[in-house]
Amino acid sequence: MEGGRKLDRWGYEVRTSSDACISAINSYYHQVLSYGRNRSVILEAPESDPECVLGNILAAHFLCSADSSRAVPLINAAKSRLEHASTYEKAVFEAVMYLVSPDRDDDLAVELHSKLLQDFPRDLVSLKRAQVLCFYMGRADLSLKLVEQVLPINDHEDYIYGMLAFPLLELGRMEDAERAGKKGYEINKEDPWSQHALCHVYQYECRFKEAVDFMNDCARSWSPLSSFMYTHNWWHVALCYLEGHAPMEKVRDIYDECIWKELERSDAVPVEVYLNAIGLLLRVYIRGGHDVFGDRLKNLANCLADEAFWFLEWHLDILILWALSYTGEFNKAEDLLGGLKSRISRMTKKKQQLMQRGLSLAEAVYKYGKGDNKDALELLGHDFDAINYKIIGASDEQLDVFIEVHISLLLDTGETLMAIQAIEKQLKKRDGAPFLWRLLEKAYSILGKEEAASCGEKARTLEATYFT
């Protein structure tokens, strides 16, 4: 456009005369929606036009998660030119500024994004930003409401259906999620979020071989993905092998070649790799795969003892506590736990109440790693339900491992009848999971019940189904 005005990818007005600036903004949009590993391209926007409000505020938001001190000059630059910005830029500025505020109210942050999307419904990056916030709030319902709000005008757009599928599956609407994921995949077969959503559905429904075959077909498109998305997709593949009772060596190979090996890339982000690595290892250890995995947990725990990786993600911190305590690094684990308590004490009262469950889970997992099973069970409670812990920033699939921890604790502390109730609750949702039948077989065996034999037979039948 003439006079220092250009249109971005969505067709919204941006006050800049720099082609390089608007190109960097549009490239950033693509990187965010495709989970690319070059999101830092947004830093080129303020370099190309230091006065562009949108370029400055998006670059500041990118830096806030990694280096907040570098974000301050960009925020100041955006503020200084705000009166000259377009209506769209002002709306993005307001939403992002509140999002990075240390005293923000998450509900209000979502409301601001909802208002932005009412006025500018084609802005799928603002939708993604809001959905990420909803994920860390444990509010898939709000996430779904946001995407449904803008879906009519984006009906044929790339990436929108993966963004629709994820909250649907988190709300247990698997048929709808599969339908949305397939539509997203038809529009763009390289959309990793649609691929990921479909794998979630197949995995939940115990369609393990179908999930693995599908993801292996998709894997050729994963090289440009961020360290998180790349290793997370492989985490799902490994989990399908694990749940489908493939040889443990197959799971180990995925860990070595497709998760840990990511660290060899010069642009890898280690913390994103560690999250998926430790999430897989906890599952492996619950299933008794210690011997096959050798020293891998110890090696990972040594990396996670570095405090630079602490306090970035509640989910990761909780898994780190298990790794440190299980490998005997009790002092380090206690330092991490103390740091979590300190951080909660500095939160708003509302946030403190929300995160108290997360802290209880952290303490329980620490005790579980130490082998203090009675204390761990007391912290979780006998009626533990992982769905109440989404606030730690984890999907249902990621939270399921804590259900397995809880069942193991019930069995190991003599609460066998309660363990049976917990297992049967899971089987109502996923009766094709062999491990659940093995746990039920163990529980009935402890009680000397004849039902153990039929549970064992069911497990063997399923184990022979998926990867023989």
C-alpha positions as CSV (number, residue, x, y, z in Angstrom):
1,M,0.0,0.0,0.0
2,E,1.0,3.6,-0.4
3,G,2.1,6.0,2.3
4,G,3.9,3.5,4.6
5,R,1.0,1.1,5.0
6,K,1.1,-2.6,4.0
7,L,-1.2,-5.6,4.5
8,D,-0.1,-8.6,6.3
9,R,-0.9,-12.3,5.5
10,W,-4.4,-11.8,7.0
11,G,-5.1,-8.7,4.9
12,Y,-4.9,-6.4,8.0
13,E,-3.2,-3.0,7.9
14,V,0.3,-2.6,9.3
15,R,2.0,0.8,9.4
16,T,5.4,0.2,7.7
17,S,7.0,1.1,4.5
18,S,9.5,-1.8,4.7
19,D,8.9,-4.9,2.5
20,A,11.5,-6.8,4.7
21,C,9.5,-6.0,7.8
22,I,6.2,-7.3,6.6
23,S,8.0,-10.3,5.1
24,A,9.5,-11.1,8.5
25,I,6.1,-10.8,10.1
26,N,4.4,-13.1,7.6
27,S,7.3,-15.6,7.9
28,Y,6.8,-15.6,11.7
29,Y,3.1,-16.3,11.2
30,H,4.0,-19.4,9.2
31,Q,6.6,-20.5,11.7
32,V,4.2,-20.3,14.6
33,L,1.3,-22.1,12.8
34,S,3.6,-24.8,11.4
35,Y,5.5,-25.3,14.6
36,G,8.7,-24.3,12.7
37,R,12.1,-24.0,14.3
38,N,12.8,-20.5,12.9
39,R,10.4,-18.4,14.9
40,S,13.3,-16.1,15.6
41,V,12.7,-14.7,12.1
42,I,10.4,-12.2,13.8
43,L,13.5,-10.4,15.2
44,E,14.2,-9.3,11.6
45,A,11.0,-7.1,11.6
46,P,12.2,-4.4,14.1
47,E,15.6,-4.5,12.5
48,S,14.1,-3.7,9.2
49,D,11.7,-1.1,10.6
50,P,12.4,0.0,14.2
51,E,9.2,2.0,14.2
52,C,6.7,-0.8,13.3
53,V,4.5,-1.4,16.3
54,L,3.4,-4.9,15.2
55,G,7.0,-6.0,14.4
56,N,8.2,-4.7,17.8
57,I,5.5,-6.2,19.9
58,L,5.6,-9.7,18.2
59,A,9.3,-9.7,18.6
60,A,9.0,-8.8,22.2
61,H,6.5,-11.6,22.9
62,F,8.9,-14.0,21.2
63,L,11.7,-12.9,23.5
64,C,9.7,-12.9,26.7
65,S,9.9,-16.6,27.1
66,A,13.6,-16.8,26.7
67,D,15.2,-13.4,27.4
68,S,12.8,-10.9,28.9
69,S,15.5,-8.2,29.3
70,R,15.9,-8.0,25.5
71,A,12.1,-7.6,25.1
72,V,12.0,-4.3,27.1
73,P,13.5,-2.0,24.4
74,L,11.1,-3.6,21.8
75,I,8.1,-2.9,24.0
76,N,9.2,0.6,24.6
77,A,9.7,1.1,20.8
78,A,6.2,-0.2,20.2
79,K,4.7,2.1,22.9
80,S,6.5,5.2,21.5
81,R,4.8,4.7,18.1
82,L,1.4,3.4,19.2
83,E,-0.5,6.5,18.3
84,H,0.6,6.0,14.7
85,A,-0.3,2.3,14.6
86,S,-3.3,0.8,12.8
87,T,-6.4,-0.3,14.7
88,Y,-5.3,-3.9,14.2
89,E,-1.8,-3.3,15.5
90,K,-3.2,-1.5,18.6
91,A,-5.5,-4.5,19.3
92,V,-2.5,-6.9,19.1
93,F,-0.4,-4.6,21.2
94,E,-3.0,-4.5,23.9
95,A,-3.6,-8.3,24.0
96,V,0.1,-9.1,24.0
97,M,1.1,-6.5,26.6
98,Y,-1.5,-7.8,29.0
99,L,-0.4,-11.4,28.3
100,V,3.2,-10.6,29.3
101,S,2.2,-8.7,32.4
102,P,3.5,-10.4,35.5
103,D,0.2,-9.8,37.4
104,R,-2.2,-10.8,34.6
105,D,-5.5,-12.5,35.2
106,D,-5.6,-15.4,32.7
107,D,-9.4,-15.1,32.2
108,L,-9.0,-11.4,31.3
109,A,-6.1,-12.3,28.9
110,V,-8.4,-14.7,27.1
111,E,-11.2,-12.1,27.0
112,L,-8.8,-9.6,25.4
113,H,-7.9,-12.1,22.7
114,S,-11.5,-13.0,22.2
115,K,-12.3,-9.3,21.5
116,L,-9.3,-9.0,19.2
117,L,-10.6,-12.1,17.2
118,Q,-14.1,-10.6,17.0
119,D,-12.6,-7.6,15.2
120,F,-9.9,-9.4,13.3
121,P,-11.0,-13.0,12.9
122,R,-8.5,-14.0,10.2
123,D,-5.6,-13.6,12.7
124,L,-4.8,-17.2,13.3
125,V,-1.6,-16.5,15.2
126,S,-3.5,-14.5,17.8
127,L,-5.9,-17.5,18.0
128,K,-2.9,-19.8,18.5
129,R,-1.5,-17.5,21.2
130,A,-4.9,-17.6,23.0
131,Q,-5.2,-21.4,22.7
132,V,-1.8,-21.8,24.2
133,L,-2.9,-19.7,27.1
134,C,-6.1,-21.8,27.5
135,F,-3.9,-25.0,27.5
136,Y,-1.9,-23.7,30.5
137,M,-5.2,-22.8,32.2
138,G,-6.5,-26.3,31.6
139,R,-9.5,-24.8,29.8
140,A,-10.1,-26.7,26.6
141,D,-13.7,-25.4,26.7
142,L,-12.4,-21.8,26.2
143,S,-10.0,-22.9,23.6
144,L,-12.8,-24.5,21.6
145,K,-15.0,-21.5,22.0
146,L,-12.3,-19.3,20.5
147,V,-11.7,-21.4,17.5
148,E,-15.4,-21.8,16.8
149,Q,-15.7,-18.1,17.0
150,V,-13.5,-17.6,14.0
151,L,-14.1,-20.8,12.1
152,P,-16.9,-19.5,9.7
153,I,-14.6,-16.9,8.1
154,N,-11.6,-19.3,8.1
155,D,-13.5,-22.4,6.8
156,H,-11.0,-23.2,4.1
157,E,-7.9,-21.9,5.7
158,D,-4.7,-23.9,6.4
159,Y,-4.1,-24.8,10.1
160,I,-7.5,-24.0,11.4
161,Y,-8.8,-27.5,11.7
162,G,-5.8,-28.8,13.7
163,M,-6.6,-25.9,16.1
164,L,-10.2,-27.1,16.2
165,A,-9.3,-30.8,16.6
166,F,-7.1,-30.4,19.7
167,P,-9.6,-28.9,22.2
168,L,-12.2,-31.3,20.8
169,L,-10.1,-34.3,21.8
170,E,-9.2,-32.8,25.1
171,L,-13.0,-32.6,25.8
172,G,-13.4,-36.2,24.9
173,R,-15.2,-35.6,21.6
174,M,-13.0,-38.1,19.7
175,E,-15.2,-38.5,16.6
176,D,-15.4,-34.8,16.1
177,A,-11.7,-34.4,16.7
178,E,-10.9,-37.1,14.1
179,R,-13.2,-35.4,11.6
180,A,-11.5,-32.0,12.2
181,G,-8.0,-33.5,12.1
182,K,-8.7,-35.3,8.8
183,K,-10.0,-32.1,7.2
184,G,-6.9,-30.2,8.3
185,Y,-4.8,-33.0,7.0
186,E,-6.6,-33.0,3.6
187,I,-6.0,-29.2,3.3
188,N,-2.3,-29.6,4.2
189,K,-0.7,-33.0,4.7
190,E,2.3,-31.4,6.4
191,D,0.3,-29.6,9.1
192,P,1.9,-31.1,12.2
193,W,-0.9,-30.1,14.5
194,S,-3.5,-31.9,12.4
195,Q,-1.2,-34.9,12.2
196,H,-0.7,-34.8,16.0
197,A,-4.4,-34.5,16.7
198,L,-5.1,-37.6,14.6
199,C,-2.4,-39.5,16.4
200,H,-4.0,-38.5,19.7
201,V,-7.3,-39.9,18.6
202,Y,-5.9,-43.2,17.3
203,Q,-3.8,-43.6,20.4
204,Y,-6.7,-42.9,22.8
205,E,-8.9,-45.4,20.9
206,C,-6.1,-48.0,21.1
207,R,-5.6,-48.0,17.3
208,F,-1.9,-48.3,18.0
209,K,-0.7,-49.8,14.7
210,E,-2.8,-47.4,12.7
211,A,-1.3,-44.5,14.6
212,V,2.3,-45.7,14.1
213,D,1.7,-46.3,10.4
214,F,0.1,-42.9,9.9
215,M,2.9,-41.0,11.8
216,N,5.6,-42.9,10.1
217,D,4.1,-41.7,6.8
218,C,4.0,-38.2,8.1
219,A,7.6,-38.2,9.5
220,R,9.2,-37.2,6.2
221,S,7.7,-33.7,6.8
222,W,9.0,-33.3,10.3
223,S,12.6,-32.1,9.7
224,P,11.6,-28.3,9.8
225,L,9.7,-28.7,13.0
226,S,10.8,-27.2,16.4
227,S,12.6,-29.4,18.8
228,F,9.4,-29.7,20.8
229,M,7.1,-30.7,18.0
230,Y,9.6,-33.0,16.3
231,T,10.4,-35.0,19.5
232,H,6.8,-34.8,20.7
233,N,5.5,-36.5,17.5
234,W,8.1,-39.2,18.0
235,W,7.1,-39.4,21.7
236,H,3.6,-40.3,20.5
237,V,5.0,-43.0,18.2
238,A,7.1,-44.4,21.0
239,L,4.1,-44.4,23.3
240,C,2.0,-46.3,20.7
241,Y,4.7,-48.9,20.5
242,L,4.9,-49.1,24.3
243,E,1.1,-49.3,24.8
244,G,0.7,-51.8,21.9
245,H,3.3,-54.1,23.6
246,A,5.9,-53.8,20.9
247,P,9.4,-55.1,22.0
248,M,10.9,-52.6,24.5
249,E,13.9,-52.4,22.2
250,K,11.7,-50.7,19.6
251,V,10.7,-48.0,22.1
252,R,14.4,-47.6,23.1
253,D,15.4,-47.1,19.4
254,I,12.8,-44.3,19.0
255,Y,14.2,-42.7,22.2
256,D,17.8,-42.9,20.9
257,E,17.3,-42.1,17.2
258,C,14.3,-39.7,17.2
259,I,14.3,-38.0,20.5
260,W,17.7,-37.9,22.1
261,K,19.5,-37.5,18.7
262,E,17.7,-34.2,18.2
263,L,20.2,-32.7,20.6
264,E,22.9,-33.1,18.0
265,R,21.3,-30.5,15.8
266,S,23.0,-27.1,16.1
267,D,19.6,-25.3,16.4
268,A,18.1,-27.8,18.9
269,V,16.4,-26.4,22.0
270,P,17.4,-28.9,24.7
271,V,14.6,-28.2,27.2
272,E,12.0,-29.1,24.5
273,V,13.8,-32.4,24.0
274,Y,14.1,-33.2,27.7
275,L,10.3,-32.8,28.3
276,N,9.5,-35.6,25.8
277,A,12.5,-37.7,26.8
278,I,11.6,-37.8,30.5
279,G,7.9,-38.2,29.8
280,L,8.7,-41.4,27.9
281,L,11.1,-42.7,30.5
282,L,8.6,-42.5,33.3
283,R,6.2,-44.6,31.3
284,V,9.0,-47.1,30.5
285,Y,9.9,-47.4,34.2
286,I,6.4,-47.9,35.3
287,R,6.2,-50.8,32.9
288,G,9.5,-52.3,34.1
289,G,11.7,-51.4,31.1
290,H,14.7,-50.4,33.3
291,D,17.1,-53.0,32.0
292,V,16.5,-52.3,28.3
293,F,17.1,-48.6,28.8
294,G,20.4,-48.9,30.8
295,D,21.9,-45.7,32.0
296,R,19.6,-43.4,29.9
297,L,17.6,-42.1,32.9
298,K,20.8,-41.4,34.9
299,N,22.3,-39.5,31.9
300,L,19.1,-37.5,31.5
301,A,18.9,-36.8,35.2
302,N,22.4,-35.4,35.1
303,C,21.3,-32.9,32.4
304,L,18.2,-32.0,34.3
305,A,20.1,-31.3,37.5
306,D,21.2,-28.1,35.7
307,E,19.0,-25.4,37.2
308,A,18.8,-23.5,33.9
309,F,16.1,-26.0,33.0
310,W,14.0,-25.5,36.1
311,F,10.9,-23.3,36.5
312,L,10.2,-23.1,32.8
313,E,7.2,-25.5,32.7
314,W,5.3,-27.0,35.7
315,H,4.9,-30.3,33.8
316,L,8.6,-30.5,33.2
317,D,9.5,-29.6,36.7
318,I,7.3,-32.4,38.1
319,L,8.9,-34.9,35.8
320,I,12.4,-33.6,36.8
321,L,11.5,-34.2,40.4
322,W,10.9,-37.9,39.6
323,A,14.1,-38.2,37.6
324,L,16.2,-36.6,40.4
325,S,14.7,-38.4,43.3
326,Y,14.7,-41.8,41.5
327,T,18.4,-41.4,40.7
328,G,19.3,-40.4,44.3
329,E,19.8,-36.7,43.7
330,F,17.7,-35.8,46.7
331,N,19.3,-32.5,47.5
332,K,18.8,-31.2,44.0
333,A,15.2,-32.5,44.0
334,E,14.5,-30.7,47.3
335,D,16.0,-27.5,45.9
336,L,13.6,-27.7,42.9
337,L,10.6,-28.4,45.2
338,G,11.5,-25.5,47.4
339,G,11.7,-23.3,44.4
340,L,8.3,-24.3,43.3
341,K,6.8,-23.5,46.7
342,S,8.6,-20.1,46.7
343,R,7.1,-19.3,43.2
344,I,3.6,-20.2,44.4
345,S,4.0,-17.9,47.4
346,R,4.6,-14.9,45.0
347,M,1.5,-15.6,42.9
348,T,-1.8,-13.9,43.2
349,K,-4.2,-15.5,45.6
350,K,-6.3,-16.8,42.7
351,K,-3.3,-18.3,41.0
352,Q,-2.1,-19.8,44.3
353,Q,-5.4,-21.7,44.7
354,L,-5.2,-23.0,41.1
355,M,-1.6,-24.1,41.4
356,Q,-1.9,-25.8,44.8
357,R,-2.9,-29.1,43.0
358,G,0.2,-28.8,40.9
359,L,2.3,-28.5,44.0
360,S,0.7,-31.5,45.6
361,L,1.4,-33.5,42.5
362,A,5.0,-32.4,42.5
363,E,5.5,-33.4,46.1
364,A,3.8,-36.8,45.4
365,V,6.0,-37.5,42.4
366,Y,9.1,-36.6,44.4
367,K,8.0,-39.1,47.1
368,Y,7.2,-41.7,44.5
369,G,10.7,-41.4,43.0
370,K,12.2,-41.9,46.5
371,G,10.1,-44.9,47.1
372,D,8.1,-43.3,49.9
373,N,4.9,-44.8,48.5
374,K,2.6,-44.3,51.4
375,D,3.5,-40.6,51.6
376,A,3.1,-40.2,47.9
377,L,-0.4,-41.8,48.0
378,E,-1.4,-39.6,50.8
379,L,-0.5,-36.6,48.8
380,L,-2.4,-37.7,45.7
381,G,-5.3,-39.0,47.7
382,H,-7.2,-42.2,47.1
383,D,-9.7,-40.6,44.6
384,F,-7.0,-39.0,42.4
385,D,-8.2,-38.0,38.9
386,A,-5.5,-36.6,36.6
387,I,-8.1,-34.5,34.7
388,N,-8.1,-32.1,37.6
389,Y,-4.4,-31.4,37.0
390,K,-4.4,-29.8,33.5
391,I,-3.2,-26.6,35.1
392,I,0.4,-28.0,35.0
393,G,0.3,-27.6,31.2
394,A,-0.2,-31.1,30.1
395,S,-2.6,-32.9,27.7
396,D,-4.8,-35.8,28.8
397,E,-2.3,-38.2,27.2
398,Q,0.6,-36.6,29.1
399,L,-1.4,-36.7,32.4
400,D,-2.3,-40.4,32.0
401,V,1.1,-41.4,33.3
402,F,0.2,-40.0,36.7
403,I,-2.9,-42.2,36.7
404,E,-0.6,-45.1,36.2
405,V,1.6,-43.9,39.1
406,H,-1.5,-43.6,41.3
407,I,-2.6,-47.2,40.4
408,S,0.9,-48.5,41.1
409,L,0.9,-46.7,44.5
410,L,-2.5,-48.2,45.4
411,L,-1.2,-51.7,44.5
412,D,2.1,-51.3,46.3
413,T,0.5,-50.0,49.5
414,G,-2.1,-52.7,49.9
415,E,-5.1,-50.6,48.6
416,T,-6.0,-53.4,46.1
417,L,-9.7,-52.9,46.0
418,M,-9.3,-49.2,45.3
419,A,-6.7,-50.0,42.7
420,I,-9.3,-52.3,40.9
421,Q,-11.8,-49.5,40.9
422,A,-9.2,-47.1,39.4
423,I,-8.2,-49.6,36.8
424,E,-11.8,-50.4,35.8
425,K,-12.5,-46.7,35.5
426,Q,-9.7,-46.5,32.9
427,L,-10.8,-49.6,31.1
428,K,-14.2,-48.1,30.5
429,K,-12.4,-45.5,28.4
430,R,-9.6,-47.7,26.9
431,D,-10.4,-51.4,27.1
432,G,-7.9,-52.1,24.3
433,A,-4.9,-51.1,26.4
434,P,-3.0,-54.3,27.4
435,F,-1.2,-52.7,30.3
436,L,-4.4,-51.9,32.1
437,W,-5.4,-55.6,31.9
438,R,-2.0,-56.6,33.3
439,L,-2.6,-54.2,36.2
440,L,-6.0,-55.7,36.8
441,E,-4.5,-59.2,36.6
442,K,-2.0,-58.2,39.2
443,A,-4.7,-56.8,41.5
444,Y,-6.8,-59.9,41.3
445,S,-3.8,-62.1,41.9
446,I,-2.9,-60.2,45.1
447,L,-6.4,-60.9,46.3
448,G,-6.2,-64.6,45.1
449,K,-9.2,-64.1,42.9
450,E,-9.9,-66.4,39.9
451,E,-10.6,-63.3,37.7
452,A,-6.9,-62.9,37.4
453,A,-6.7,-65.7,34.8
454,S,-9.3,-64.1,32.5
455,C,-7.6,-60.7,32.8
456,G,-4.3,-62.3,31.9
457,E,-5.8,-64.0,28.9
458,K,-7.3,-60.7,27.8
459,A,-3.9,-59.0,28.1
460,R,-2.2,-61.7,26.1
461,T,-4.8,-61.5,23.3
462,L,-4.3,-57.8,23.0
463,E,-0.5,-58.0,23.3
464,A,-0.6,-60.3,20.3
465,T,-2.9,-58.0,18.3
466,Y,-1.0,-54.8,17.5
467,F,2.7,-55.5,16.5
468,T,3.1,-59.2,15.9
